[in-house]
Every structure is written in structure tokens, then in C-alpha cells.
Amino acid sequence: MKENFDAALKAVLKHEGGYVHHKLDPGGMTNLGVTKRVWEAWVKKAVGEKEMRALTPAMVAPLYKKQYWDAVKADELPTGLDYLMFDFAVNAGPGRAIQTMQKAIGTNPDGVIGSKTMQAIKTANQKDLIAKFSMEKELFYKALPTFATFGKGWLRRVDETKSHAVTMLA
């Protein structure tokens, strides 16, 4: 839902944290969940560590809105699922988030939220769909080659986002 973006962004940024540059993270230099590569594409220029460290929530909010929230049609999704889809889009990419939702809902996992997928999402039992989507996310993370390094944090995030999404239903 449109009015949920600011609160969803705040929750996502809590999980994403601040500046990191972990040698085993394929995303490389990252701040507020935004990789250097993504930020450079957004600002259309090369940036260094200083610029990456200087990112603020206000600076990255438009990027998050356009490239993740809008990409998964979160304005049209039911409360709770909008946040859950947005969070996973940030962490795994919008296409992966959509395909994962489509697997959970039982529609063709083509990575596009069309009318059939949207209708299936809106008519599903929301609490059950949150649980199914969260289970699919967990399966995705467990299959990644970097699970041994980052898996504990990913699974904690799955649990926390699931819990928060259910709370949003109330």
C-alpha cells in the first residue's frame, strides 16, 4: 500500500545496517543495503569509499522506492505483503522476489506481477501466504553458496520480516 513505504523503508534499513565491505560478500562495498555498483548506476558516475560511507537514508530512499518498491508493485499489494516483498527485493532482487512469491502462491514463476499473480495474492489468506513466502525465501537462502557465511543472519531476517508482516495485518 502506498502509505506503507516510509515505514517499510525504515524496517528494511534496520536490517541492512550501515557501511560494510566483507571480503566474502559478492555485493562488495555496501552502505544502507546499497552496493557500490547499484549506487554508481543510480548516480551515473563512479564513486569511492568516502561517498559510499556518506550515504544517508534520505539519499537512498528514492532509489529504494523506484528500483525495489515500485518494481514489485508494492503500492498495489496488501499490507504486510508489501513490506515482505519489498524487503526481499532489496536483499535478493525484484525478479527473485516476484518469482519467490509466485512459487508461494502457485502461479507461473515468470518474474512478472501480472493480473493473475496479483489476483492470487489479493485473494489468498494473507497470514498463510506470508508463511509460505517466508518458507520459500528460506529455501532460496539455504541454496546459496555463501549460506555458511551469511545464513544465520539471513534466517534471522526471514523470521523477523515474517513476524513484522504478520503484525502489520492486525
PEZI-V489354 format. One record per residue. N is the residue number from 0. D_CENTER is the distance of its C-alpha to the mean C-alpha in Angstrom with 2 decimals. Layout:
# PEZI-V489354
n-><N | N>
d_center-><D_CENTER | D_CENTER>
This chain:
# PEZI-V489354
n-><0 | 1 | 2 | 3 | 4 | 5 | 6 | 7 | 8 | 9 | 10 | 11 | 12 | 13 | 14 | 15 | 16 | 17 | 18 | 19 | 20 | 21 | 22 | 23 | 24 | 25 | 26 | 27 | 28 | 29 | 30 | 31 | 32 | 33 | 34 | 35 | 36 | 37 | 38 | 39 | 40 | 41 | 42 | 43 | 44 | 45 | 46 | 47 | 48 | 49 | 50 | 51 | 52 | 53 | 54 | 55 | 56 | 57 | 58 | 59 | 60 | 61 | 62 | 63 | 64 | 65 | 66 | 67 | 68 | 69 | 70 | 71 | 72 | 73 | 74 | 75 | 76 | 77 | 78 | 79 | 80 | 81 | 82 | 83 | 84 | 85 | 86 | 87 | 88 | 89 | 90 | 91 | 92 | 93 | 94 | 95 | 96 | 97 | 98 | 99 | 100 | 101 | 102 | 103 | 104 | 105 | 106 | 107 | 108 | 109 | 110 | 111 | 112 | 113 | 114 | 115 | 116 | 117 | 118 | 119 | 120 | 121 | 122 | 123 | 124 | 125 | 126 | 127 | 128 | 129 | 130 | 131 | 132 | 133 | 134 | 135 | 136 | 137 | 138 | 139 | 140 | 141 | 142 | 143 | 144 | 145 | 146 | 147 | 148 | 149 | 150 | 151 | 152 | 153 | 154 | 155 | 156 | 157 | 158 | 159 | 160 | 161 | 162 | 163 | 164 | 165 | 166 | 167 | 168 | 169>
d_center-><15.33 | 16.28 | 17.40 | 14.20 | 12.29 | 14.09 | 13.68 | 9.93 | 9.78 | 12.35 | 10.63 | 7.52 | 10.38 | 12.32 | 10.23 | 10.00 | 13.71 | 16.25 | 17.88 | 17.94 | 19.61 | 19.78 | 22.14 | 20.35 | 16.86 | 16.78 | 14.65 | 17.74 | 18.21 | 15.10 | 15.06 | 12.59 | 9.87 | 11.58 | 13.71 | 17.29 | 17.17 | 14.41 | 16.31 | 19.58 | 18.61 | 17.57 | 20.83 | 22.84 | 24.61 | 24.68 | 23.73 | 24.81 | 23.91 | 25.48 | 23.31 | 20.11 | 21.32 | 22.18 | 18.76 | 18.28 | 15.69 | 17.91 | 17.90 | 14.19 | 13.50 | 14.88 | 12.82 | 9.50 | 11.30 | 12.66 | 10.45 | 7.07 | 8.38 | 11.58 | 10.59 | 9.34 | 12.33 | 10.86 | 14.34 | 15.93 | 14.01 | 15.63 | 14.84 | 12.67 | 11.04 | 9.82 | 8.00 | 6.89 | 5.76 | 4.15 | 2.56 | 2.58 | 3.12 | 3.28 | 4.61 | 6.35 | 6.84 | 7.31 | 10.44 | 9.43 | 7.05 | 10.19 | 12.60 | 11.38 | 11.76 | 15.02 | 16.24 | 15.71 | 17.54 | 20.13 | 19.95 | 20.31 | 17.17 | 17.76 | 14.29 | 15.62 | 15.31 | 19.04 | 21.38 | 21.71 | 18.07 | 17.75 | 21.04 | 20.15 | 17.04 | 19.20 | 22.16 | 20.65 | 21.22 | 18.01 | 18.42 | 19.17 | 16.22 | 13.83 | 15.87 | 15.93 | 12.25 | 11.86 | 14.83 | 13.54 | 10.50 | 13.29 | 15.49 | 13.19 | 12.92 | 16.65 | 17.58 | 16.33 | 19.32 | 17.87 | 17.34 | 20.62 | 19.53 | 15.96 | 15.90 | 17.12 | 14.32 | 11.63 | 13.71 | 14.20 | 10.53 | 10.54 | 13.72 | 12.87 | 9.85 | 12.20 | 15.04 | 13.60 | 12.67 | 16.22 | 17.67 | 16.36 | 18.35 | 21.52>
